[in-house]
Amino acid sequence: MPTRRHFIAGSSAAALGLASLSAAPESRAATQGAGAATTAGPSTPNLVVILADDLGYGDLGAYGQKLITTPRIDRLAAEGLRFTDAYATAAVCAPSRASLLTGLHTGHSPVRANPNGAPGALRAGDTTFAEVLRARGYRTAVIGKWGFGPEEGDQPSHPNARGFEEFYGYIDHGHAHEYYPQYLWHNGVKETIAANADGAKGAYAPQLIEQRALDFIDDHAAEPFLLFLTPTVPHAPSDIPDVGAYASRTWTQQNKGHAAQITHFDTLVGKVTDRLHALGIAENTVVLVTSDNGPHEEGGVNPDLFDANGPLRGYKRNLYEGGIRVPLIAWSPSRIGAGRTSDRPTSLTDVLPTLAELGGAPAPTDIDGLSAAPLLAGSPDAARHNHLYWYRDERGVTSRADTEDHGRATWLAEAVRKDRWKAVRFAPVRDHALPDSQWQVELYDLASDVGERHDVADANPSVVTGLVALMRSSWADTYVRKPFGVRAQVQGPAVPGRAFTVTATLGNGSGKAWTRALLALHAPAAWHVQATTTTGQELLAAGTTLTTTWRVTPPATAAPGTSWPLTVDGTAESPTGPLRYSATERVSTVPPAPVADAYLSDLPWVSATNGWGPVERDRSNGRKAAGDGTPISFGGATYAKGLGVHAPSEIVYHLGGTADRFTALVGIDDFSTNQSATGATKASVLGDGKVLFTSGKLTGAGGPVPVDLDVRGVKLLHLVVEDANGNTAFDHTSWARPRVTVV
């Protein structure tokens, strides 16, 4: 995993010039760091976004809470701007957080549901607000809960790959439910927490997260920084070392713990603002405090005891206001006037463009968010949404949420708000394409009925028709993005002494032209890099791209079976200043070719990508830490050798032209079929890029398909599995007894 220094985003490259292609990685990092420092200026604010987990609209004193004390956040509300109509982008955390990061609502977002089997993941083209700000020289960190898998260090959905140079906390959604975890991640490395070994409760994760956040502020007080602070409180369970002021209450222990968690969050916010004051940077910092969805009722917590949703109907998982309307407070002593409120319907999709405008950074134009920066500055002219949209695909059920949904908590649901009107509709089957006539639609007038107690759909059929049309227009099965920033594609693997191709694009997906656009590729020392197309362009118009291709040759002495970093830098001048975008891809030098007949599970691969978790290599010796799996079975027949993957996946092996046949059975295994009968995949085998075999649609009921191929002369063998029905949750697919025989 690249080091912290490797992720520094220098943004004055146009003035300094890029490091030469032969420069050592250390000198390149130092150059980039110097570039970042030159971007800092007195008008560039530091940016802090603090996101609670399951904090309800009514959980703060500033929003009417009476039983739980939150003095520090209440003070921020009094000193800043309090939003009365702010909205999370989903009623559960994973899609809400994805939308917050990318500025896309759940009709367009890459993550539209909480994990159910496969974890939600961000992709290389999913631009986050961290990537946007890093291009302008911001130092960036996410500390706390990330919530997107897989739980690995070097993959496109990792925070380091999505614009955050510093990460400490939980990668995985489920792991974040542990308040006394045995490990947390620091960038790409698992850091063991010895105090929590063997079930001990020696180190409370929110306190570890708090200290890392304060350290980050200390480290970067002299330069512009973006801190995304995401503690897991007050998500269930209600674990906390001390319930404090609530110990004498007659409440259950779970409710005491929950209240203490909210007060802990309040104290954390206070410590952050205290540190900003102590460092003399509070005047030049903008702080946003909010939540990812409405209040939970899990682990024995009673949200009604605390009136956690205030005057609103619903809880976490509901698309009624209580499930999605959240606190939002903006504070900055010199930038935001005290004692202000705003009833602008404000989605958390607005965070990305707002931060971009505050930081002087171009933002993608194909997002759903609108900047609220003018509103923060006191102007009434901040752009308003035509409508706000929500989508729900949730299988989890809690009693209060299900009651509010009249037993439809696991149904597909959508909601839209336009001005005073709010429509919610439910589909009795899990099919978004279901005809409108088969959905159950409700309509509420929020101006007179903020609690959504009176369905007025029958009295307003034209309003319903219009809002349903907005729901339909807000949904895209696949949302195609405009290129923004740098993307790189490596057509490897790397064979020592032989050239391969790297292609990169610098996409100006913003609304204004850039000038002096330039792409450069940095390879390891002694590797030869030769551009085969132009690397620069004087004018890069809005919506266009610069594409460059290089031939890259590793030295003949490059170690086999090794992963190597290739970094592409894209620089340009925007109307607001210099930009630098970076993307690091890894290429592997091939391992030695097999010299005898072998099962693929016993051979090293060149590369392996998997939709969820590590590729399981079964060697009939049980589960091991390296990813070995239990034996594979199809229809009750067990196979001791194989590869278990989760669509989409691709595993590449180096045969080097030494093999003559490849045989296997491929299909959806019994494990996946027992989880659900809905899985469907398609498997392919490629030899040196040529398709040698395609399975057709695979299902558990259909059984495995035999593979028997002539692979004489094939140097690289690709085993590919794709989703075949748009449902990856139970698409665990196995290659049983995949074997090559050698000439």
N, C-alpha and C positions, 0 to 999 in steps of 0.2 A: 504494500500500500504506500502511495506517495507520502512523504513527510509533510508536517505542517508547513514548513518553508516552501515546499513544492507548490502548495496551493495559493500562495500569495498572488494577488491579482494586481500587477502593475498596470496603471492605466494612462501613463504618459509615454507610451511606446512610440507614438508618432514623433515626439520631440527627441527621445533618447535613441531611437533606432532599436531594432530587435537584435538580440544576441546572435552571434554567428552560429551556423549549423554545427560547427565543430566544437562549440564551447562546452565545457563540462557542465553537468546538471547543477552543481553547486553555484557556479558563477552565474548561470541563467537565473536561478532562484534569487540570488542577491540583486541582480539587475531588476527583476520584477518587483522585489520589495522596495527598492529605491523609487521605482516608478509609482508605486502605490502611495508612498509618503508624499510625493510632490503634488498629489491630487488634493490633499487636505487643505481646507481653507476655513476662514471664520464663518462663512455663510453655509457651510456644509454640515447639516445636523447629524448627530448620532441618532440611531433609530433603535428602539427597544420595543419588541412585541411580546407581551406576556400572556400566554394562553392557558387558562384553567381547563380542567378535564371534568365535564359534567356539572359545571356551576350554573345554577338556574337564574332566571331573570330576577327573581325575588330574593336571592341568597345574599345580597349585599345591602347594607344599611342605606346606601344611596338610592336603592331601588325599593325600599320599604321594609327590609328585614328588621324584625324586632327581637329575635331570640339569640341570634349569632352576632358577635361583635366583629366589625370590619373597619376599625377607625382609620387605618392608613389609606385604604382605597376610597373610603368616604371623603377623606380630605382631598385626595386627588380629584374627585368629582367636583368638589367645591372650588378647587383651584383651577379647574380646566373645563373641558367640554364633555357633557354627559349625553349620550344618544338614547332616546326613548324607543326608537324603532329600528334597532340594529338586529341583524339576522345572521345566525350561522348558516352555512350553505347546505347542511344536512342535519338530520335528527340523530345521527350516530357519528362516532369520531373519525373513522378512516376517510370516508368521502368528504366530510367537513374539512378535515385538515388538508386533503389534496386540493380542494377548491381554494382554500385560503392561500396555499402556497403558489398556485398556478393562476389564480384569477378566473378560473372557469367554473361555471355552475355545474350541477350534477347531471345536466343534459348533455354536457360536452366533456366533462372531466374524465381523466384516465382511470380514476377510482370512484366507483359509484355505489359501492356497498361495503359494509364491514366484512372482514375476512370470514369466509365460510369454507374451510378446507384450504385452498390456496390463498396466501396473503395478497392484499392489494399491493401494487408496485407502481412506481413512477418510471418513466422511460426516458431515453436520451433526448427526445424532442419536447419533453414536458418542462418548459422554462419556469423556474421558480423565482420568487422575488430576490433570493440570495444571488442567483446568477445575474439578475438585472443589476443589482447594486455592486457586485464585485467588479463588473466591467468598468465602474467608475472609481475603483480603488478602495472600496469599503472592505474592511476586515469583517468576516462573517462567521457566525457561530450559531448552531442550534444545540441547546443544552436541555436535556430532559427526554421526553417521549418523541420519537420519530414516527413510528407506527406503520411503516411500510417495509415489506420483506423483499427478498429473502434475507434471513439472518446470516449474512456473510459480509466480509469487509470490502471486497473488490467487485462491485457489481453496479449496474446503472442506477438502481434505486437507492443506493447508499447516500447519506447526506453529503459526503465528500464529493460524490459525482454530480450532485445537484446544487452545487454552488456554495456549500458551507465548508470553509477551510478547517473549522474546528467543530468537532462533534463529541459530546459526552452524554451517554444515557442509554436508552433502550432503542434498538432497531425495530424489534418485532412487537406487534400489537398485543399479543398474548403475554409476552414477557413483561410488558409494562404494567400488568396487574399485580406484580410482586413488589411490595414495598421494602422487603428485606432480601433483595436478590443476591445470588451467589456471585454474580458478575455484572458489570456494566461495560459498554463499549466505549473506548476512547479512539476516535477515528476508526481505523480498520482492525483494531486489536481488542480482544476481550481482556478486561482487567478484572482479575479475581478479587472478590471482597472477602478476605479471610475472616472478618468478624461475623460473617453470615454463614460460614461453612456449617454443614450438617444441620441445617434448620435453625441455627442460632439467630438471634435478633440483635446483633451488635452494632449495625450501621443502617440508619434510616435513609433510604435513597433520596427523598426530597431534600434532606440536609446536605448530602453529597452534591446534589444538583445545584443547590443554592451556593455552595462554596465555589464550585467551578464557574458559575455565572459571575460572581463577584470578582473572581480572579481574572476572567476575561475582560471585564470592564477596567480593572486595574492595569492590565497589560496593554490596553489599546486606548487609554484615555487621551493620548496625544495625537490620535489619528481617527478619521471617521470610521465608525463601526456599526454593524448591524447585529443585534443580539435577539435571537428568537428563543425565548425562555419558555419551556413547556413542561412544567411540573405535572405529576400525575394526580395530584389532589384536586377535587375530592372524590375521584373515582373509587368505586368499591374495590377491595374491602376497606372497612373503616379503620385501617391500621394506623396507629400513631403512638409514639413512645409515651405521651402524657396527654390526657384529655384536659388538663389545665383547669381553667375557670369553670368548666362544665362538670367537674367531678361530683359536685353536690346536687346536681339536677336529678330529678326522679325519672329521667328518660332511660331507655335501654342503653346498654353499652355501645351498641352500633350507632345510635343517634348521637351519643356523646362524642364518639370518635369522629363521626361525620362533621359535626359542628366544629370540633377542634381542627380538623383538616382545613376547613374553610378559613378559620382564623389563622392557621399556619400559612395559607396562601396569602392572606392579607399581610401578615408579618413579612413574608418574602418580598412582596411588592414594596413595602416600606423600606426594607434593607437595600433594595436596588436604588430607590430614589435617594436614600440617605448617602449611599456611596457616590452617586452622581454629584450630590451637593458637596461632599467632602473633597472630591477631586476637582471641584470648580467647573464642572461641565454640564450641570443641570440646565443652565440657561440655553445651552446649545444641544439639547437632547429632546427628542419627541418620544414619549412613552404611550403605547396603546395597551390597554388591559381589557381582555374579553374572555369568552368561553367558546368551546367547540360545539355545544348543543345544550339542550335543556336539562333539568335535574333528573338524577337517576333514583331508582327505588330498589336497588340491588343490595344484597348482603344484609337485609334486615332494616335498611334505612327507610324512614317514613317521611317523604318530602312534604306531606300535608301538615305534619307537626310544625314545620318551619315556614309554611306557606311559600315554598321554594319557587313556585311559578307565579307568585303574586296574583294579579287579576286574570291571568291567562289560563286557557284550557290546555291540558296535555302535559306530557313529560317527555323525557328522552325516548326516542323511537316514534313519537307522534309528529305528523306534519301540521297539527294545530299549533297555534302561536306558542304555547308553553314548551313545545319540543324544539322550536327553532329560533324564537326571539331570545336574545341574550344581552347581558350587560356589555356596553362598550364605552370606555372612558379614554379620552385623549388628553394628555397633560404635557405641557412644556412651559415653564415659567415665563419665558420671554416671547414665545410665539403664539400661545393660545390664551385668550382672555379668560379670566376667572368667572365662575358661576354661570356658565352658559349651558344651554340645552339645545338639542336639535331633534326635530321629529322627522327629518329626512329618512325615508326608508333606505337603510344602508346595509348592503350585504357585505360579508367578509371577503367576497371576491374583490371588493374595492381596496383591500389592503395593498395588493401588488401595485396597481397604478398610483395609489397615494404615496407609498414609499418611494416609488420611482420619481415622481414629481418632486418630492421633498429632497431627494438625493441628486437631482439633476441627471437622471439616467433615462435613456429611451426605454419605453415599454412596448411589448408586442401589441399590435392593433387588433388581433383576433381573439382577445380575451373578452369576458363578459363584465368585468369590473369597470367602474368609473372612478376617477380620482376624486377624493374628498379633500385634497390639500387646500383648495381655496376656502372651504368651509372651516377647516382648522385655523386658518389665518384670519377668520372673521368675516369673510365675504359670503353673502347669501347666494352667490351665483354658481355654486358647485353643481355640476351636471347631475340630473336626476334620472333614474332608470325609468324606461317605459313600463317595465314590469319586472318582478322577481320570480324565479322558478326554483322548485325543489323536486327531487325524485327520491323515492325510497324503495329499496329492495332488501328487506330485512327479514331474517328467519328467527331471530331471537324474540322471545315473548316475556314481558313482565305484566303483572296483573293489572295495575292501574292504567298503563298505556293501552293494554288490550281492551279494558272497559271503555276508555275514551274513544277507541276506534270501533266500538260495538262488535268486538270479536274479530276484527279484521287486521290485527296487528301484523300478521304475516302475509297480507296481501300486498301486491305491488300498489304503490300510491304515488300520486303527484299532487303538487299544489302550485298555485300562482297567485301573486298579489299584484294588483294594478290599482293604484290610488287607494280608494276606500274599500275596494272589493277584494275578497279572498275566496278562491275556489279550491276545494280539496276533492280528489276523486280516487276511487279504489277499483282495482281490477280483480275479479274473482279467480282468475288464473294467472300464472306467471308468464304473461305474454304482453309486452308493451304494444305490439301491433294489434291488439284486440280492438275491434270496432268500437267507436265512441259510444254507441248505443248500449254496449254491454258493461260499461263502467258505471259505478255508482257515484254521482256527483252531488256535492254540497256547496252552498254559497253562503257567505257571511259578509255583513256590512260592518267593517272594523270601526267605522266612525261612531256607530251607535252600539256596537256589540263586540267589544274587544275580547270578551270571553268566549266568543263563538258558540253561543247557546241557542241561537235561533237560525235555523237553516231557511233561507229565503229563496232557494233555487226555483221553486214552483212559481213564485211571484215575479221572477226576473229572468225569463227564458232567454232573452236576447243577450243579457249580460253573461249568462252561463255559456252560451254558444261562442261568444267572443273570447272568454277566458279559456275554454277548452281548445279553441284554435291556437291561442298563445302557447298552451302546453304542447300541442303537437309541433308547433314551429320551433320550440325551444329544445327539442330532442333531436339528436343525431346518433344513429347506430354507431358510426365511426366518425369522429370529429377530426378532420384533416387540418393540420396546423400549417401556417406559413413558416418557412425557415427563419429562425431567430438565433443570433449568436453563432457559435462554431459547432459544427458536427463533423466527425471524422469516421471514415470507414477503412478498415485494414483488410486487404484481400490477401491475407497470409494463408498458411503459417510461414514462418521464416526458415528457409533452408540455407545453412551457412554457405556463403559464396554465390548464392543465386538471388536475383532481384525479385521483389514482389512489389505490389502497387498499394499506395495509400492515397485516398481521395478525401478532400476536405472542402467544406463550404462555409463561407461567412455570409449569413443571411441577415439582411436588413428588414426585419419584420415590423419595424416601427413606422411612424407616419411621416418622417422627414428624411431627406437625403443625408447620406454620410459621404465624406470625402477621404481621400488618401487611404483607401482600403488595402490591406496587405495580409497575406497568409504566409506563415512560416512553419516548417516542421522541424522539431528537435528530436534527434535520435541518439541512442547511446554512443559513447566515444568509440571511434574506429569504424562506425557504420557509415556507409556511403549513401548520401542523399542527393538526388538529382531531380529538380522540377522539370516536368515534361510539358506543362502548360504555364500560362502567365500566373504570377503570384500577386500581382497588384492591379488596382483599378482606381483611377483618380476620382471618379464619381460612382457611388453605389446608391442608386435611386431607391426610394421607399418601395418595399415589396420585391426587391431583386436580390440576387446572390452573386457572390464571387466564388468560383469553383477552381480548385487547383489539384493537380495530380502529380505525385512524385514516384520515382522508382527508387526503392530502398534496398540496399544490399548489405546483409550482415557479413562480417568477416568470416573467412573460412575457419577461423579458430573459435568462433562463438560457441559457447557451451551448449550442448544439446539438451532438450527437455527443460528449457529455462524460459520464464516469462519476462518480457522486456517492455519498458514503457516507451511509447511514442506520443509526444505532446505537440499539438497544433495550437498556435497562437494566431488569433485574428485581431487586427488592430484597425482603427479608423478614427476619424474626427467627426463627432456629432455636433449639432448646434449648441449643445450644452457642455461640450468638452471632449477630451480624448477617451477612447474606449479600448479595452483589451478583454477579449473573450478567449478562454482556453478550454481545450478538451484533451483528455489523456485516454488513449486506448492502449491495450496491451497485446503484444504479439508473442507467440511462443515459437522457439526453435524446436524442430521436430525431434522426438526421441529416436533412438535406433530402431530400424525396421526389424520385424520378427525374423528369427532365423530357424524357427521350428514351429510346428502346428501349435496353436494356442487359442484359448478362450479370450475374448476381448476383455473380460472382467479381470484377467491377470496381466493385461498389458497397460502401460501408461498411455493416456490419451494426449493428443496435441492440445485440444481445448474442449471444454464442456460447458454448455449453457443449459439451464434448466428452469422451468417455470416456477418451481417452488422447491427450495432446499437443495441439498447436494444430490448428485447422481448416486444411487445406491448400487454398490458393486458386491454381488453375492458370490462368496467363495465357499459357501456351505460351512461357515464358521461363526455364524451368529452376527449380531450387530456390534460393530466396532466404531470407535470415534472417527475414523477416517471416512465414514460414509458407507461401510459395508452394510448390507441388508440381510434380512432373513430370506430363506429360499422362496423362489417365485412359484406360484401355482396358477394353473388355468383349468377350470372345471374340476378341481380336486386333484389334478395331476401335478406333482411337485417336481421342480427342476432346480438342481443345486447350483447351477452357474447362470449368471445373467446380469442384466443392467435394468434398474428401475428408474424411470424418469417421470416427470410431470409436464404435460404439454403446456407451452411450446418448448421443445428441447432440440439440441443438436450436439452430438458428440463426434469428434473428428479423431481418426487414428491414422498413423503413418505406416503404410504398408511398404512403401519404397519399391514397389514393383516386384516384391519377393513372393507374394501369395498367389494362389491359383483359384481357390474357391472360398466363398463366404456363405455360411449357413446359419439359420436362426429360426426361432418362432417369435412372432411379435403380435401382441394383442393387449387388450385391457384385462388386467389380471383380476384374480378373485378378491384381492384386498379392495380394489376400487369398486368392483361390482357389488360387494357387500355393503359398501358405504352408500351407494346410490346406483340405480340402473340408468341414470340419465347421461352418463359419460359417453363420449364418442370422439375418436381420434383418427388420424390418417398417418401412416408411417411411410417413409421413403428412404431409399439407399442411393447415395450418389458416389460415383467414382471420378475423382478429379473434376468435379463440377457437372458431370453428365449423369442424368437420372438412369439408374439401373433397375429400380424396382419401386412400385407404388402399391400400397396395400388396398386402396379403397377405404371405405368407412369401416372402422373397427368399433365393435361394441362388446360388452361383456357377454351378452347373450349369443353373439355370433362366434365367439371363440377366437383363438389365435390363428394367424396365417403363416404358413411355412415360407421361408426365404432360402433360395439356393441359387447363387450367382457365380458367374465366371468373372473373377477380378484380376485376371492376368494382366500385368502391366500397370495396374492402378497404384498410384503413389499415395493418394489421400482418400480415405474412406469416410463418408459422412453418414451418420445415422440420425435421421430427422423425424420428429413426431410433432404433428400440428393438431390443434383443436379442430374438430369437425362439425361442431354444432353450437358454437358460441357459449359453451358452458364448461369452464375449465376446472370447476370445483372438485370433480371426481374423475379426472382424466389421467390418473396414474397408469402408465403404460409400461410394459416390460418387454425387453428383448431376452428371451430365454435361450440359453446355450448358444450365444453368438460366437462363432468359431471361424478362424481362418486356417486353411491348410497351406503349407509352404511348398513351393516347387522343389 
